[in-house]
Amino acid sequence: MTTETYSLDALFKNARVASRKLARADRNLALRTIAGALRQNSVDIVKKNALDVAAEEKKGTSQALIDRLTLTDARMEDIAVSLEQLTALPDPLHQVYEGWRLENGLEVKKVSVPFGVIGMIYESRPNVTVDAAALALKAGSAAILRGSSNALNSNRILVDTMRAALVEAGLPADAIQLIDSTDRAHVTTLLEARGKVDLVIPRGGASLINLVVDNAKVPVIETGVGNCHVFVDATADLEMADEIIFNAKVQRPGVCNSAETLLVHKDVAADFLPKALARLDERVELVGCERTREHYQHVGEASDADWETEFLDYKLAVRVVDDVDAAIEHITTYGSMHSESIVTQSLQNAKRFQEDVDAAAVYVNASTRFTDGFVFGFGAEIGISTQKLHARGPMGLNQMVTHKYLIEGDGQIRA
């Protein structure tokens, strides 16, 4: 399709009309209906997804990125279950955050309300198509979805399935719409749709996020790149540290909360690195500093770019540092304010690390892989925000609404 034959104006208008019908609708019924439809159509969805996967495999795309793209019967069931779990969460709308009475007798209440129309721009992962639509729906907003071209077959059938389920549940199909085009000009149109779209959320790599942040006229919540670190302190339980870094890197490397850099205190480097890196070396490409290579020879030389890169793959950068201050300085310089972890038995160093590291999630003695809205108990998430305005960390339902003030009086006028 081209911009000449495919206009977004109708999508914007239809989304606005649909959004006005959602706040008082039975959105939980709609979510349960969508879950059932996804289960019923799971075989066809996986078949369409296989077309996208095969095309990427033919291109030589890395296995980690293939994993992000792939839908299986098990993953489809997980998606359906997540929708059902979302229905069990409290309605985020019409909540009274606070209320007070003014001296003149006016009653003021601050209440939660929908954004209205939310645009979602994301890469590869077709599960995000469902997550984003479901969270927007539960929060009373219409969703306009723009996934990546390499997942178009998957996204088409997922959106068609969800739209049919909305109609079955008595809601407007246009509460969920897909920008069904690979033309990148439509991304610009979406980003410039001020007054037609209330919020845009990007989810993907650094280039996508930078594109959105640099060009958007619509308000943006920035879901950030995950250049995450694990720091092994001098007092660390080394067996625990071994398990944490292996999990943080290997369990699913193609996601934003996987570890990209291992920092190790110089006092434990000789004891820790040979064993830990030998285990990682079976699965992961290793690059590191000179001191790291002194302790394990199968490590390439790290470039400056390696310290600041979100690999999203089986690759790990390793650096030996002098102390907790040096670890914090490295993270401050190269980190993306996503998720950081220290492995330590020192309460003082743990407190220092958590207080001084500027990130959305800061762990002590745990894998960074837990930064996830579902794991945190938020239900499905729409992304991990690394900014500091409105929302930070996993973005669940409570971050998908805004607020307004309701004021009641009995004839007051202002002098």
HELIX and SHEET records of a PDB file:
HELIX    1   1 ASP A    9  SER A   19  1                                  11    
HELIX    2   2 ARG A   27  GLN A   40  1                                  14    
HELIX    3   3 SER A   42  LYS A   59  1                                  18    
HELIX    4   4 GLN A   63  LEU A   69  1                                   7    
HELIX    5   5 ASP A   73  THR A   87  1                                  15    
HELIX    6   6 ASN A  127  LYS A  138  1                                  12    
HELIX    7   7 SER A  149  ALA A  151  5                                   3    
HELIX    8   8 LEU A  152  GLU A  168  1                                  17    
HELIX    9   9 ALA A  173  ALA A  175  5                                   3    
HELIX   10  10 ALA A  185  LEU A  191  1                                   7    
HELIX   11  11 ALA A  206  ASN A  215  1                                  10    
HELIX   12  12 LEU A  238  VAL A  250  1                                  13    
HELIX   13  13 LYS A  266  ASP A  281  1                                  16    
HELIX   14  14 GLU A  290  HIS A  295  1                                   6    
HELIX   15  15 ASP A  304  TRP A  307  1                                   4    
HELIX   16  16 VAL A  324  TYR A  334  1                                  11    
HELIX   17  17 LEU A  347  ASP A  356  1                                  10    
HELIX   18  18 THR A  368  PHE A  370  5                                   3    
HELIX   19  19 LEU A  397  GLN A  399  5                                   3    
SHEET    1   A 3 VAL A  96  ARG A 101  0                                        
SHEET    2   A 3 GLU A 107  PRO A 114 -1                                        
SHEET    3   A 3 VAL A 401  GLU A 408 -1                                        
SHEET    1   B 4 ILE A 176  LEU A 178  0                                        
SHEET    2   B 4 ALA A 142  ARG A 146  1                                        
SHEET    3   B 4 VAL A 117  TYR A 122  1                                        
SHEET    4   B 4 LEU A 199  ARG A 203  1                                        
SHEET    1   C 7 GLY A 300  GLU A 301  0                                        
SHEET    2   C 7 GLU A 285  GLY A 288  1                                        
SHEET    3   C 7 LYS A 315  VAL A 321  1                                        
SHEET    4   C 7 ALA A 259  HIS A 265  1                                        
SHEET    5   C 7 CYS A 228  VAL A 232  1                                        
SHEET    6   C 7 SER A 339  VAL A 343  1                                        
SHEET    7   C 7 ALA A 361  VAL A 364  1                                        
SHEET    1   D 2 ILE A 384  SER A 385  0                                        
SHEET    2   D 2 GLY A 393  PRO A 394 -1                                        
END                                                                             
